[in-house]
Amino acid sequence: MKIRQSEFLSHDGSILDVLKVALPLILSTSCHAVNMFFDRLMLTRYSQPAAAAAMTSGLTSFTIQCFFVGAVGYCGTFVAQYSGANKPARVGTAVWQGIFMAILGGIFMATTCIWAPYLFQSFGHTPAVTEQEIIYYRFLAIGAIVFLLQQALSCFWSGRGKTTTVLIVSICVTLLNLPLNYMFIYGKWGIPEWGTAGAAVATVLAALGGVIFYACGFFLLKSSRRHFKTLSNIFDWAMFKRLLRFGSPNGIQLFVDLAAFNVFVILVSMYGVHEQEACSIVFGINNLAFCPIMGIGMTTSILVGQCIGAQDIHHAKKSVRSARNLMIIYMLAMSVLFTVFSHVVLAPFVRAGDMAQLEVMRLAKIMLYFVAAYLIGDGLVLVYSNAIRGAGDTKFMMWLTGILCWGGFALPCFIFWFFGFPVWYLWGTLTVYVLLFGLVCYLRYRGGKWTRMSVIEPEALEED
């Protein structure tokens, strides 16, 4: 296959070159983990119902909107492939299609405020927790358009491999989120005490700051308007249909995955408020491991997309190998942290003088051992699934997720809960499922079908 010389493809796929793109994304996604960590920490210190509600409500909100999250985020693959194919004039148009998808998603999420409270009331949680879940969800749902627009605009930089800009915006959002959380949750600096609602409002306002930063770079910079046509060819029906064609399976896959995981969290919460709080704390900590590796997964998708546009499959494979090696090193370190130093990791969540929380900490420590057991599987899923999605293999991931998530994970968890098995059977099922998922993603990548795929029009792959 003839290799296109692309101005965007300036690396050779080594670990160092992959790390140059990945490190800002790793730090960026780590900022997101820091936001969630302190959000959980402040709510844990505020009240037990608030801490228990944040996990279930936040995950439910993300699950409902994740079809749009997957579809909007996939415009980054279009940006990457157009960049690799030396078609910068199509980059701005690709981002615009993501913006239109984000607006549709924001409208949909706002309408869910009508019926979502009935969903939370069906979970069977205590009245105090249910009330906080509904409050937290409503503010997140109304602000969903902000999160989606931020994601769409970020693709303009991440898809081209300009990940330092993404990092700068993420740092600014984090620096906004932390004081806003403190101010709105506890009622500081002249602001009333909003508790759970304050945590959601702070998150939305911080994300709005990120949207403004991205929008200035996309709309106002003369270089963006001239080179990438960010204010020209705004709507392209053919490209929007391709975004639906490839992005919809990506969104459905994300929805099915998160829905199954939400079932797991809800079932665990039904074992009792101690199990629910421990689960919320552990997954908040798990984000410290999962979110950075998401940066490596995003880098894999970007580099594969650029290589597909440049028609350089050898380069793509080398980049994937380098990303996998980085993932293994990181996940092994996290596994040691969660097993050997679990008491240190859990220490910030201890409420002084609360004897009842000793049981929560005991449960959380055991849960961390399960997390450590499946971290490598999580990493394999992120690297290899992003590799084949970066080429356009989204339908396979959709079907694989539907079969494994519900047949091999959610349904067995429900059966164990229904027949009264201990909660650790559910955690064991989660561990086996993640490891199996990682293995299947690797085998699909090895099959090589992704090397013959592309999401952009064939004309863009032809030499000028």
C-alpha positions in Angstrom: 0.0 0.0 0.0 1.3 3.4 -0.9 2.1 5.7 2.0 0.9 9.3 1.9 3.4 11.8 3.3 1.3 13.8 5.7 2.3 17.0 7.5 0.4 15.7 10.5 2.1 12.3 10.7 5.5 13.5 12.0 6.2 10.6 14.4 7.3 7.0 13.9 5.1 5.2 16.4 7.8 4.6 19.1 6.9 4.7 22.8 8.5 8.1 23.1 6.5 9.5 20.1 3.2 7.9 21.4 3.9 9.4 24.9 4.3 12.9 23.4 0.7 12.7 22.2 -0.6 10.6 25.1 1.0 12.4 28.1 -1.2 15.6 27.7 -4.3 13.4 27.3 -3.3 11.2 30.3 -2.9 14.4 32.4 -6.1 15.7 30.9 -8.2 12.7 31.8 -6.4 12.6 35.2 -7.8 16.1 35.7 -11.2 14.7 35.1 -10.5 11.9 37.7 -9.3 14.6 40.2 -12.6 16.5 39.6 -14.6 13.3 40.4 -12.4 12.3 43.3 -12.8 15.6 45.1 -16.4 15.8 44.2 -16.9 12.4 45.9 -14.6 13.4 48.8 -16.4 16.7 49.5 -19.9 15.0 49.3 -18.6 12.2 51.6 -17.6 14.7 54.2 -20.9 16.6 53.7 -23.3 13.7 54.3 -23.7 10.0 53.7 -26.9 10.3 51.5 -25.1 12.9 49.3 -22.1 10.6 48.9 -24.2 7.5 48.2 -26.4 9.5 45.7 -23.6 11.0 43.7 -22.3 7.7 42.3 -25.7 6.3 41.2 -27.1 9.6 40.0 -24.0 10.6 38.1 -23.6 7.3 36.5 -27.2 7.2 35.5 -26.9 10.7 33.9 -23.9 9.7 31.9 -25.5 6.4 30.9 -28.6 8.1 29.5 -26.5 10.7 27.5 -23.7 8.4 26.5 -25.2 7.6 23.0 -24.6 11.3 22.2 -21.2 11.2 24.0 -20.1 8.3 21.8 -21.5 9.9 18.6 -20.1 13.4 19.3 -16.7 12.1 20.4 -16.4 10.1 17.2 -16.0 13.3 15.1 -12.4 13.2 16.5 -11.8 10.1 14.3 -13.0 12.1 11.3 -10.6 14.9 12.2 -7.7 12.4 12.6 -8.3 10.7 9.3 -8.8 14.0 7.4 -5.6 15.3 9.0 -3.7 12.2 8.0 -5.0 12.5 4.5 -3.8 16.2 4.3 -7.4 17.5 3.9 -7.4 20.3 6.5 -10.3 22.1 4.9 -12.5 19.2 5.9 -11.5 19.3 9.5 -13.6 22.3 10.5 -16.7 20.8 8.8 -16.2 17.6 10.7 -16.1 19.4 14.1 -19.3 21.3 13.1 -21.1 18.0 12.6 -20.1 17.1 16.2 -21.5 20.4 17.4 -24.9 19.7 15.8 -24.9 16.3 17.4 -24.1 17.9 20.8 -27.0 20.3 20.5 -29.4 17.4 19.7 -28.1 15.6 22.8 -28.5 18.6 25.0 -32.1 19.0 24.0 -32.8 15.3 24.7 -31.1 15.3 28.1 -33.1 18.4 29.2 -36.4 16.5 28.5 -35.3 13.6 30.7 -35.8 15.8 33.8 -39.5 15.0 33.3 -39.4 11.2 33.7 -36.0 10.5 35.4 -37.3 11.0 39.0 -39.6 8.0 38.5 -36.6 6.0 37.5 -34.7 6.8 40.7 -37.8 6.1 42.8 -37.9 2.6 41.3 -34.3 1.8 42.6 -35.6 1.1 46.1 -33.1 3.3 47.9 -33.8 5.1 51.1 -36.0 8.3 50.7 -33.0 10.5 51.8 -30.7 9.0 49.1 -33.5 9.1 46.4 -34.1 12.8 47.0 -30.5 13.6 46.6 -30.2 11.5 43.5 -33.0 13.4 41.8 -31.6 16.7 42.7 -28.1 15.8 41.4 -29.4 14.3 38.2 -31.6 17.3 37.2 -28.8 19.8 37.3 -26.5 17.4 35.4 -29.2 16.8 32.8 -29.8 20.5 32.2 -26.1 21.1 31.9 -25.4 18.1 29.6 -25.3 20.4 26.5 -22.3 22.1 28.0 -20.4 18.8 28.4 -21.3 17.7 24.9 -20.2 21.0 23.3 -17.0 20.8 25.2 -16.3 17.3 23.8 -17.2 18.3 20.2 -14.9 21.4 20.2 -12.1 19.5 21.9 -12.0 17.1 18.9 -10.6 20.0 16.8 -7.4 19.7 18.8 -7.3 16.1 19.9 -8.0 14.7 16.5 -5.0 16.6 15.0 -2.8 15.4 17.9 -2.6 18.9 19.4 -3.2 17.4 22.8 -1.3 20.1 24.8 -4.3 22.5 24.2 -6.6 19.8 25.6 -4.5 19.5 28.7 -4.4 23.3 29.2 -8.2 23.5 29.1 -8.6 20.5 31.4 -6.3 22.1 34.0 -8.3 25.3 33.8 -11.5 23.4 34.2 -10.1 21.6 37.3 -8.8 24.8 38.8 -12.3 26.2 38.4 -14.1 23.1 39.6 -12.4 22.7 43.0 -13.2 26.1 44.5 -16.6 26.1 42.9 -17.3 22.7 44.5 -16.2 24.0 47.9 -18.2 27.2 47.5 -21.5 25.7 46.3 -21.5 22.4 48.4 -20.7 24.0 51.8 -22.0 27.5 51.2 -18.8 29.6 51.3 -17.9 33.1 50.2 -21.4 34.5 50.2 -23.0 31.5 48.4 -25.9 29.5 50.1 -25.2 25.9 51.1 -26.5 23.8 48.2 -25.0 20.4 49.1 -25.6 17.9 46.4 -27.1 20.4 44.0 -24.0 22.6 44.5 -21.7 19.8 43.4 -23.6 19.5 40.1 -23.8 23.2 39.5 -20.0 23.6 40.1 -19.3 20.8 37.6 -21.4 22.5 34.9 -20.0 25.9 35.5 -16.4 24.7 35.3 -17.2 22.8 32.0 -18.7 26.0 30.6 -15.3 27.7 31.2 -13.8 25.0 29.0 -16.4 25.5 26.3 -15.6 29.2 26.1 -11.9 28.6 25.8 -12.3 26.0 23.0 -14.9 28.2 21.2 -12.5 31.2 21.1 -9.8 29.0 19.5 -12.2 27.4 17.0 -14.2 30.5 16.0 -11.9 33.5 16.6 -8.4 32.5 15.6 -7.6 33.6 12.1 -5.4 30.6 11.5 -8.3 28.2 12.3 -10.7 30.1 10.1 -8.3 30.3 7.1 -6.6 26.8 7.2 -9.3 24.6 8.7 -12.4 26.5 7.4 -14.0 26.6 10.8 -16.6 29.2 9.6 -17.1 27.7 6.1 -19.1 24.7 4.9 -20.8 24.5 8.3 -23.3 21.8 7.5 -22.5 18.8 5.3 -25.3 16.3 5.1 -23.2 13.6 3.6 -20.6 13.9 6.4 -23.3 14.1 9.1 -24.8 10.8 7.8 -21.3 9.2 7.9 -21.0 10.5 11.5 -24.3 8.8 12.3 -23.3 5.7 10.5 -20.0 5.2 12.4 -20.7 7.3 15.5 -24.1 5.7 16.3 -22.7 2.2 16.9 -20.0 3.9 19.0 -22.7 5.7 21.0 -24.8 2.6 21.3 -21.8 0.5 22.4 -21.0 3.1 25.1 -24.7 3.2 26.2 -25.0 -0.6 26.4 -21.7 -0.8 28.3 -22.6 1.9 30.9 -26.2 0.6 31.2 -24.9 -2.8 32.2 -22.4 -1.2 34.6 -25.2 0.9 36.0 -27.2 -2.3 36.7 -24.2 -3.6 38.6 -23.9 -0.5 40.7 -27.7 -0.5 41.5 -27.6 -4.2 42.4 -24.6 -3.6 44.7 -26.5 -0.7 46.3 -29.4 -2.9 47.1 -27.2 -4.9 49.5 -27.3 -1.9 51.8 -26.2 1.6 52.3 -22.7 0.5 53.5 -22.1 -1.4 50.3 -23.5 1.5 48.2 -21.1 4.0 49.9 -18.1 1.7 49.6 -18.9 1.1 45.9 -19.1 4.9 45.3 -15.7 5.5 47.0 -14.0 2.6 45.2 -15.1 3.6 41.8 -14.1 7.2 42.6 -10.6 5.8 43.4 -10.8 3.5 40.3 -11.1 6.6 38.1 -7.5 7.5 39.2 -6.4 4.4 37.3 -9.0 4.3 34.6 -9.1 7.9 33.5 -5.3 8.2 32.7 -5.4 5.0 30.7 -8.3 6.5 28.8 -5.7 9.1 27.6 -3.6 6.2 26.1 -6.7 4.8 24.5 -7.6 8.1 23.0 -4.1 8.4 21.7 -4.3 5.0 20.1 -7.5 6.0 18.3 -6.0 9.3 17.1 -2.8 7.8 15.8 -4.6 4.9 14.1 -7.0 7.4 12.5 -4.1 9.5 11.2 -2.4 6.5 9.8 -5.5 5.3 8.1 -5.8 8.7 6.4 -2.1 8.5 5.4 -2.5 4.9 4.3 0.3 3.7 6.6 -0.8 0.5 8.3 2.7 -0.5 9.5 3.0 2.8 11.3 -0.4 2.2 12.9 0.5 -1.2 14.2 3.7 0.1 15.7 1.8 2.9 17.5 -0.6 0.4 19.0 2.2 -1.8 20.3 3.8 1.2 22.0 0.4 2.2 23.5 -0.1 -1.3 24.8 3.3 -1.3 26.5 2.7 2.0 28.2 -0.7 0.7 29.4 0.8 -2.5 30.9 3.5 -0.5 32.9 0.9 1.9 34.3 -1.7 -0.7 35.2 0.8 -2.9 37.0 1.8 0.1 39.1 -1.9 0.8 39.9 -2.5 -2.8 40.9 0.4 -2.6 43.4 -1.0 0.6 44.8 -4.5 -0.8 45.3 -3.4 -4.0 46.9 -0.3 -3.1 49.0 -1.2 0.5 49.9 -5.0 0.2 49.9 -5.1 1.7 53.4 -3.3 4.9 52.2 -5.7 5.2 49.2 -8.8 4.9 51.4 -7.5 7.2 54.2 -8.9 10.5 52.8 -12.4 9.1 52.8 -12.5 8.3 56.6 -14.8 10.5 58.6 -13.3 11.2 62.0 -15.4 9.8 64.9 -17.8 7.9 62.6 -17.6 4.3 63.9 -20.2 3.1 61.5 -17.9 3.9 58.6 -15.4 1.3 59.7 -17.6 -1.3 57.9 -17.7 0.8 54.8 -13.9 1.0 54.8 -13.6 -2.8 55.3 -15.8 -3.4 52.3 -14.1 -0.8 50.2 -10.7 -2.4 50.8 -11.9 -5.8 49.5 -13.5 -4.1 46.5 -10.1 -2.5 45.7 -8.6 -6.0 45.4 -11.1 -6.9 42.7 -10.3 -3.6 40.9 -6.6 -4.5 41.0 -7.4 -7.9 39.5 -9.1 -6.6 36.4 -7.0 -3.5 35.6 -4.9 -5.1 32.9 -8.1 -6.3 31.2 -9.4 -2.7 31.3 -6.3 -1.6 29.7 -6.5 -4.1 26.9 -10.1 -3.1 26.2 -9.1 0.6 25.9 -6.1 0.1 23.7 -7.4 -2.5 21.2 -11.0 -1.3 21.1 -9.8 2.3 20.4 -7.4 0.9 17.8 -10.1 -0.7 15.7 -12.6 2.1 16.3 -10.0 4.6 15.1 -10.2 2.9 11.7 -14.0 2.6 11.7 -14.7 -0.8 13.2 -17.6 0.4 15.4 -20.3 -2.1 14.5 -18.3 -5.0 15.8 -17.7 -3.2 19.1 -21.4 -2.5 19.4 -22.4 -6.2 19.0 -19.6 -7.5 21.1 -20.5 -5.1 24.0 -24.2 -6.0 23.8 -23.5 -9.7 24.0 -20.8 -9.7 26.7 -22.2 -6.9 28.8 -25.6 -8.3 29.2 -25.1 -12.1 28.6 -21.8 -12.3 30.5 -22.1 -9.5 33.1 -25.4 -7.9 33.9 -27.6 -11.0 33.7 -25.3 -13.2 35.9 -25.1 -10.3 38.4 -28.9 -10.1 38.5 -29.1 -13.8 39.0 -26.6 -13.8 41.9 -28.5 -10.9 43.6 -31.9 -12.4 43.0 -30.9 -15.7 44.7 -29.2 -13.9 47.6 -25.6 -14.7 46.9 -23.0 -12.5 48.7 -22.0 -9.3 47.0 -18.6 -10.7 46.2 -20.1 -12.9 43.5 -21.1 -9.8 41.6 -17.6 -8.4 41.9 -16.1 -11.7 40.8 -18.4 -11.6 37.7 -17.2 -8.0 36.9 -13.6 -9.1 37.1 -14.0 -12.1 34.7 -16.1 -10.0 32.3 -13.5 -7.3 32.0 -10.6 -9.8 31.4 -12.7 -11.7 28.8 -13.6 -8.4 27.0 -10.0 -7.4 26.8 -9.0 -10.8 25.3 -11.8 -10.6 22.6 -10.8 -7.0 21.6 -7.2 -8.2 21.2 -8.2 -11.1 19.0 -10.4 -8.8 16.8 -7.4 -6.4 16.4 -5.2 -9.3 15.4 -7.7 -10.4 12.8 -6.7 -7.3 10.8 -10.1 -6.3 9.3 -9.6 -2.8 10.6 -6.7 -2.3 8.2 -9.1 -2.1 5.3 -11.5 0.4 6.8 -12.0 4.2 6.6 -14.6 6.7 7.8 -13.9 9.5 5.4 -14.9 9.6 1.7 -12.7 7.6 -0.7 -11.9 10.8 -2.6 -10.1 12.2 0.4 -7.7 9.2 0.3 -6.7 9.8 -3.3 -3.4 11.7 -4.0 -3.9 15.4 -5.0 
